[in-house]
Amino acid sequence: GASIWDTFSGANTVSMPGSVCQHKPCPVSSVMGVKGATGNVANDFYHKYKQDIAMMASMGVRNYRFSIAWPRIVPTGVMAEGINGKGVKFYHDVIDELTKHRIEPIITMYHWDLPQGLLDVKWDTKIPTCDPKYKQGWFECQEGTSDNPTPSGAEALVVKEFANYAELLLKEYGKKVKYWFTFNEAWTFTYLGSGGRGKAPNVQPWYD
């Protein structure tokens, strides 16, 4: 599924679950530092994880902390809309490969890549804040508090869906993985992800 970083960087997400891009080229955020750096391929760990893990083992690495991509597991972020079995299997394969090489897997559940399906974006209009008709991601606030936003807290859709996602991860990988982190640098995907500070999502109305 599409993530907020795909949207932020202008990656081609046309027809992907959760995407807000209807036709390519997809828009690129004005605060994107290196235009065109979508990360579509990056270091290609998806295809080269066996080679990479063998290299780590040859260097004597004994612990490996890695992040699971939420939209790879739950494409739209909404559990009821479906799970990607291929994504689930991929992380089983990575964990098994690490274990085979006697490398301790350490999982981070969330490293900035919110499924785009949990955050509504309209490029041509500024959606209202604290409006329950729109999915607001980590910025969700209580209806009627737009002048002085009050976070929705545990009642936020994103919180409930993260709990579903986390439960799925623990069910799938809990017997194989001892060490877990929930969030990587929450300050980055909230504070730096707003106000034009250079990280995703940085979209209206949270850009201002």
Order of alpha helices (4+ residues) and beta strands (2+ residues): alpha-alpha-beta-alpha-alpha-beta-alpha-beta-alpha
